Amino acid sequence: MNTLAQLRAGHLTGITRLDLAAGLTEFPREIFDLADSLEILNLSGNALSQLPDDLHRLGKLRILFCSDNQFTELPECLGQCAQLTMVGFKANRITTVSGAALPPLLRWLILTDNRIDQLPTELGERPYLQKLMLAGNRLAALPPSLAQCHRLELIRIAANRLTELPQWLLTLPSLTWLAYAGNPLETEADASALAATPTIAWRQLALEQSLGEGASGVIYRAQWQALNTAPETVAVKLYKGEMTSDGSPLHEMNACITAGLHPNLIPIKGRIVDHPQQQAGLVMQLIEPSYRNLAGLPSLASCSRDVYADDTRFSADIALRLARGIASVGAHLHRQGITHGDLYGHNILWNDHGDCLLGDFGAASFHATDDTPQTRALQRLEVRAFGVLLGELLDRIDTGLSPEQRAALTELQQRCCQADVLARPAFSEIESLLKG
């Protein structure tokens, strides 16, 4: 984190990224002294409500973060920034987004947790738009012009006021990761599954060290001492309760419970009750330390693609076992009326034997279990996510794959990612092909 004193003293000359959180109520004009080099500007966590009209003077600016401020409208000066591709204004008070505020090269827009009830037609006139984060607003409709955004791969519209998913949305050729939970349009979670989940009293749990933290909550190692039983080492996830980029953490908890049992899911032991702050939480099986994340989160540069370590390589047997496991759990979730919404390598835990577990249901949504065109389309969007994953695995197979096997898997990968959504195979077919 940089300081205002460093900026004003001229000590930051030549930097390409500036991170400044200092209770700012006005944009420091000294930032313009960095115009020859500045590419990333992070002003999140201040008290700003305006940006200067001449912001375009930062001619190399590509990425701007202004989350957790006090903006009530998306500043129109952004539209004059010729090189700006990523804009983040999460958790402000924005009600108004005009077309003039959208830069021409816009690729990634984050407006999560605001008060927006309408988006401009011009949003669909940004041909490079790839990632669109709109969860936690007041949208009752999306601009039909978004049907032109053939590069759009990820959209988060959870926790809005949508009564239907527009048909054009489900035909977008590149759409891969969709989250829409918490809208009136969503099918309700299976009440019987939620009611049948055991409850675990908070007093029976003793938290130990933190195992990790995500947008929706914190996971701890813990001891569970149930009545008249020996202590059991478990994992406890406590949900934060606030809006995330994917949607509501409580929807995530419901999806985890409704998903049920599958060899490639982390078993749920129960739902926490009687927390002193009424915090929601789940008790889960503790995963062996031999499991680790398959990939890293997408970077600012990769946008919607996971980042793999340079030395990540698989044998054919391991890669195919991973692919079979994820296809199997994908089919299982779809039978339960759940789309995961975030089927990515970074949400998959794996070990050296090729065993894998799909986690992080923060973007999960419920859909009807009837076989309808809409249900099939929602499921085939997720199949494209599997196709992306399969391609990433194929790119990293070093040994054991014959030319014929590679050709067959490449053909399957291409079928999963083809532009015609309903022509993609279902997970049940993918399972059969991978077993053959």
C-alpha positions in Angstrom: 0.0 0.0 0.0 1.4 3.4 -1.0 1.0 6.5 1.1 -0.2 10.1 0.4 3.0 11.4 1.8 5.1 9.3 -0.7 2.9 10.6 -3.5 3.2 14.2 -2.5 6.9 14.0 -2.0 7.4 12.6 -5.5 8.8 9.3 -4.3 6.5 7.3 -6.6 7.7 8.6 -10.0 7.7 5.8 -12.6 5.4 3.4 -10.8 2.8 1.4 -12.9 0.5 0.7 -9.9 -0.7 3.0 -7.2 -2.7 1.7 -4.2 -4.0 4.5 -2.0 -6.4 4.1 1.0 -6.1 7.2 3.2 -9.6 8.3 4.0 -9.6 10.4 0.8 -12.6 12.7 0.1 -11.0 14.2 -3.0 -8.9 12.8 -5.8 -5.3 13.8 -5.2 -4.2 15.9 -8.2 -0.6 14.6 -7.6 -1.7 11.4 -9.2 -1.5 13.1 -12.6 2.3 13.4 -12.0 2.4 9.6 -12.7 0.6 9.9 -16.0 3.6 8.7 -18.0 3.7 5.3 -16.3 0.5 4.6 -14.3 -1.5 1.6 -15.5 -3.3 0.4 -12.4 -5.0 2.8 -9.9 -6.6 1.4 -6.8 -8.5 4.0 -4.7 -10.7 1.4 -2.9 -11.5 2.0 0.8 -11.7 5.8 0.8 -14.6 8.3 1.0 -14.6 9.5 -2.6 -17.8 10.5 -4.4 -16.3 12.1 -7.6 -13.4 11.7 -10.0 -11.9 14.6 -12.0 -13.3 15.3 -15.4 -9.8 15.2 -16.8 -9.1 11.7 -15.6 -8.3 10.8 -19.3 -5.0 12.6 -18.8 -3.8 9.3 -17.2 -3.3 8.0 -20.8 -1.9 4.6 -19.8 -4.5 3.8 -17.2 -5.9 0.3 -17.9 -7.4 -0.8 -14.6 -9.3 1.3 -12.0 -10.6 0.2 -8.6 -12.8 2.5 -6.6 -14.7 -0.1 -4.4 -15.9 0.8 -0.9 -16.3 4.5 -1.5 -19.3 6.8 -1.7 -20.1 7.2 -5.4 -23.8 7.5 -6.3 -23.2 7.4 -10.0 -20.5 5.8 -12.2 -18.3 8.7 -13.2 -18.8 9.7 -16.9 -15.1 10.7 -17.1 -14.4 7.0 -17.3 -15.8 6.9 -20.8 -13.0 9.2 -22.0 -10.2 6.9 -20.8 -9.1 5.4 -24.1 -7.0 2.5 -22.6 -9.3 1.6 -19.6 -10.4 -2.0 -19.8 -11.2 -2.9 -16.2 -13.5 -0.9 -13.9 -14.3 -1.8 -10.3 -16.9 0.1 -8.2 -18.1 -2.6 -5.7 -19.9 -1.6 -2.5 -20.7 2.1 -3.3 -24.1 3.8 -3.4 -24.4 3.9 -7.2 -27.9 4.3 -8.6 -27.0 5.7 -12.0 -24.9 4.2 -14.8 -24.9 6.2 -18.0 -23.6 5.0 -21.4 -21.1 7.9 -21.3 -19.4 6.3 -18.3 -18.4 3.1 -20.2 -14.9 3.2 -21.7 -14.7 1.9 -25.3 -12.3 -1.0 -24.5 -14.2 -2.2 -21.5 -13.5 -5.8 -20.7 -14.3 -6.3 -17.1 -16.9 -4.3 -15.1 -17.6 -4.8 -11.4 -20.6 -3.0 -9.9 -21.5 -5.5 -7.2 -23.4 -4.4 -4.1 -24.8 -1.0 -5.3 -28.3 0.3 -5.9 -28.6 0.1 -9.6 -32.0 -0.6 -11.1 -31.2 0.0 -14.8 -28.3 -0.4 -17.1 -27.7 1.6 -20.3 -28.0 0.2 -23.9 -24.4 1.2 -24.5 -23.2 -1.7 -22.2 -24.0 -4.1 -25.1 -22.0 -1.9 -27.4 -18.7 -2.8 -25.8 -17.4 -5.6 -28.0 -14.6 -6.7 -25.7 -16.8 -7.2 -22.6 -15.8 -10.5 -21.0 -16.7 -10.3 -17.4 -19.7 -8.5 -15.8 -20.3 -8.5 -12.0 -23.7 -7.1 -11.1 -24.8 -9.1 -7.9 -26.5 -7.3 -5.2 -28.3 -4.5 -7.1 -32.0 -3.8 -8.0 -32.1 -4.9 -11.6 -35.4 -6.1 -12.9 -34.1 -6.5 -16.4 -30.9 -6.6 -18.4 -30.4 -4.5 -21.5 -31.2 -6.6 -24.6 -28.2 -5.1 -26.3 -26.0 -7.5 -24.2 -27.0 -10.1 -26.8 -24.3 -8.6 -29.0 -21.6 -9.3 -26.5 -20.3 -12.5 -28.0 -17.2 -12.5 -25.9 -19.0 -12.3 -22.6 -17.9 -15.4 -20.5 -18.9 -14.6 -16.9 -21.9 -12.7 -15.6 -23.0 -12.4 -12.0 -26.6 -11.2 -11.5 -27.4 -12.9 -8.2 -29.5 -11.0 -5.6 -31.3 -8.7 -7.9 -35.0 -8.4 -8.9 -35.1 -10.4 -12.1 -38.3 -12.4 -12.7 -36.9 -14.2 -15.7 -33.7 -15.0 -17.5 -33.9 -13.5 -21.0 -33.7 -16.1 -23.8 -30.8 -14.3 -25.5 -28.7 -14.7 -22.4 -28.8 -18.5 -22.6 -27.7 -18.4 -26.3 -24.6 -16.3 -25.9 -21.8 -18.4 -27.5 -19.1 -17.7 -25.0 -21.1 -17.5 -21.7 -19.6 -20.0 -19.3 -20.0 -18.9 -15.7 -23.5 -17.7 -14.7 -24.8 -16.9 -11.2 -28.4 -15.8 -10.7 -29.4 -17.0 -7.2 -31.5 -14.8 -5.0 -33.8 -13.4 -7.8 -37.5 -14.0 -8.0 -37.0 -16.2 -11.1 -34.9 -18.8 -9.2 -36.4 -22.2 -8.3 -36.5 -22.7 -4.6 -34.0 -25.0 -2.8 -35.2 -28.4 -1.8 -36.8 -27.7 1.5 -36.8 -31.4 2.5 -33.0 -31.6 2.0 -32.5 -28.5 4.2 -34.9 -29.7 6.9 -33.2 -33.2 7.0 -29.7 -31.7 7.5 -28.5 -32.4 11.1 -28.0 -29.4 13.3 -24.9 -29.0 15.4 -24.9 -26.7 18.5 -22.1 -24.1 18.5 -21.1 -25.1 22.0 -20.1 -28.5 20.7 -17.4 -27.0 18.5 -13.9 -25.8 19.5 -12.3 -23.8 16.7 -8.6 -24.2 16.1 -6.5 -22.6 13.3 -7.9 -21.0 10.2 -7.5 -23.1 7.1 -8.4 -20.4 4.6 -10.7 -17.5 3.8 -12.8 -16.7 0.8 -15.2 -14.0 -0.2 -18.1 -15.8 1.6 -16.5 -17.0 4.8 -13.7 -18.4 6.8 -12.8 -22.1 7.2 -11.4 -23.4 10.4 -10.0 -26.7 11.7 -12.1 -27.6 14.7 -13.0 -30.3 17.3 -16.6 -31.5 17.4 -17.6 -33.0 20.7 -21.1 -34.4 20.2 -23.0 -35.9 23.2 -21.7 -39.2 24.4 -19.1 -39.5 21.5 -15.4 -39.1 21.2 -14.2 -35.7 19.8 -13.9 -35.6 16.0 -11.6 -33.3 14.0 -13.7 -31.4 11.4 -13.7 -28.3 9.2 -16.1 -25.5 10.1 -17.1 -22.8 7.6 -18.5 -19.6 9.1 -20.3 -17.4 6.6 -19.7 -13.7 6.6 -23.3 -12.8 5.7 -22.4 -9.9 3.4 -22.8 -9.7 -0.4 -20.0 -11.2 -2.4 -19.2 -10.8 -6.1 -21.0 -14.1 -6.6 -24.1 -13.4 -4.5 -25.4 -14.2 -1.0 -23.4 -16.5 1.3 -26.6 -18.0 2.6 -27.5 -19.2 -0.9 -24.2 -20.8 -1.0 -24.9 -22.7 2.2 -28.2 -23.9 0.9 -26.6 -25.1 -2.3 -24.0 -27.0 -0.4 -26.7 -28.8 1.6 -28.9 -29.5 -1.3 -26.1 -30.9 -3.4 -26.1 -34.0 -1.2 -23.6 -36.8 -1.2 -21.2 -37.6 -4.0 -17.6 -38.9 -4.0 -16.4 -35.7 -5.6 -18.1 -33.4 -3.0 -16.9 -32.5 0.5 -19.4 -34.3 2.9 -21.5 -32.0 5.1 -22.0 -33.2 8.6 -24.4 -30.6 9.8 -25.6 -27.0 10.0 -24.5 -24.8 13.0 -27.2 -23.5 15.3 -27.1 -21.3 18.4 -24.0 -19.2 17.3 -23.8 -16.2 19.8 -23.8 -13.7 16.9 -26.3 -15.8 14.9 -23.7 -16.5 12.3 -24.5 -19.2 9.8 -22.1 -22.0 9.3 -21.5 -25.6 8.2 -19.6 -28.5 9.7 -17.8 -30.5 7.1 -15.4 -33.4 6.8 -11.8 -32.3 7.2 -9.9 -32.8 3.9 -6.5 -34.6 4.0 -3.6 -32.2 3.6 -2.5 -34.1 0.5 -5.2 -32.2 -1.4 -4.4 -28.9 -2.9 -6.0 -26.5 -5.4 -5.7 -27.5 -9.1 -5.1 -23.9 -10.2 -4.8 -20.3 -9.1 -7.5 -17.6 -9.4 -7.7 -15.7 -12.7 -5.3 -12.7 -12.7 -6.0 -9.1 -13.9 -4.3 -10.1 -17.1 -6.0 -13.5 -17.7 -9.5 -12.0 -16.7 -11.6 -15.2 -16.9 -8.9 -17.9 -17.1 -7.3 -19.7 -14.2 -3.6 -19.4 -13.7 -1.6 -22.6 -13.4 1.9 -22.9 -12.0 4.5 -23.2 -14.8 5.5 -26.7 -13.7 2.0 -28.1 -13.5 2.0 -31.4 -15.5 -0.2 -34.5 -15.4 0.1 -38.0 -16.7 -2.8 -39.1 -18.9 -4.2 -41.4 -16.2 -4.3 -38.6 -13.6 -5.8 -36.0 -16.0 -8.5 -38.4 -17.1 -9.4 -39.3 -13.6 -9.7 -35.7 -12.8 -11.9 -35.1 -15.8 -14.1 -38.1 -15.0 -14.6 -37.0 -11.4 -15.7 -33.5 -12.4 -18.0 -34.7 -15.1 -19.6 -37.1 -12.7 -20.2 -34.5 -10.0 -21.4 -32.1 -12.7 -24.0 -34.6 -13.7 -25.0 -35.2 -10.1 -25.5 -31.5 -9.4 -27.6 -31.0 -12.5 -29.8 -33.9 -11.4 -30.4 -32.1 -8.1 -31.4 -28.9 -10.0 -28.1 -27.1 -9.2 -25.7 -25.3 -11.5 -22.4 -24.7 -9.8 -21.8 -21.4 -11.6 -18.0 -21.4 -10.8 -16.7 -24.6 -12.3 -13.0 -23.7 -12.4 -9.7 -25.4 -11.6 -9.2 -23.0 -8.6 -12.3 -24.5 -7.0 -11.1 -28.1 -7.4 -9.0 -29.9 -4.8 -6.9 -32.8 -6.0 -4.2 -35.2 -4.9 -1.4 -37.1 -6.7 -3.7 -40.0 -7.3 -6.1 -37.9 -9.3 -8.8 -37.9 -6.6 -10.7 -34.6 -6.7 -13.3 -32.6 -4.9 -15.4 -29.7 -6.3 -15.9 -26.9 -3.8 -17.0 -23.3 -3.4 -20.7 -23.1 -4.1 -20.8 -19.3 -3.9 -22.1 -18.9 -7.4 -24.5 -21.9 -7.4 -28.1 -21.4 -8.5 -31.1 -23.6 -8.5 -33.1 -24.5 -11.6 -36.0 -26.8 -12.4 -35.3 -30.5 -12.7 -37.7 -30.8 -15.6 -36.1 -31.3 -19.0 -36.9 -28.0 -20.7 -35.0 -25.9 -23.3 -34.1 -23.4 -20.5 -32.9 -26.2 -18.1 -30.8 -27.7 -20.9 -29.3 -24.4 -21.8 -28.4 -23.6 -18.2 -26.7 -27.0 -17.9 -24.9 -26.6 -21.2 -23.4 -23.3 -20.1 -21.7 -25.3 -17.3 -20.6 -27.9 -19.9 -18.6 -25.1 -21.6 -16.9 -24.5 -18.2 -15.9 -28.2 -18.2 -14.7 -27.9 -21.8 -12.4 -25.0 -20.7 -11.1 -27.2 -17.8 -10.6 -30.2 -20.1 -8.6 -28.1 -22.5 -6.4 -26.9 -19.6 -5.8 -30.5 -18.6 -5.0 -31.6 -22.1 -2.4 -28.8 -22.5 -0.6 -30.2 -19.4 -0.5 -33.9 -20.2 3.1 -35.0 -20.6 2.9 -38.8 -20.9 0.6 -41.7 -21.6 -1.8 -40.2 -24.2 -1.9 -41.8 -27.6 -2.5 -39.7 -30.7 -5.9 -41.3 -31.0 -6.9 -40.6 -27.4 -5.7 -37.0 -27.8 -7.8 -36.5 -30.9 -10.9 -38.0 -29.3 -10.5 -35.8 -26.2 -9.8 -32.7 -28.3 -13.0 -33.4 -30.3 -14.9 -33.7 -27.0 -13.4 -30.5 -25.7 -14.4 -28.7 -28.9 -18.0 -30.0 -28.7 -18.3 -28.8 -25.1 -17.2 -25.3 -26.1 -19.0 -24.9 -29.4 -21.0 -21.8 -30.0 -24.4 -23.5 -30.3 -25.3 -23.9 -26.7 -27.9 -26.7 -27.0 -25.7 -28.7 -29.3 -23.2 -29.3 -26.5 -23.3 -32.7 -24.8 -24.8 -33.3 -21.4 -22.6 -34.3 -18.5 -24.1 -37.8 -18.7 -22.8 -38.2 -22.2 -19.5 -36.8 -21.3 -19.2 -39.3 -18.4 -19.9 -42.2 -20.8 -17.3 -41.0 -23.4 -14.6 -40.6 -20.7 -15.2 -44.1 -19.4 -15.0 -45.6 -22.9 
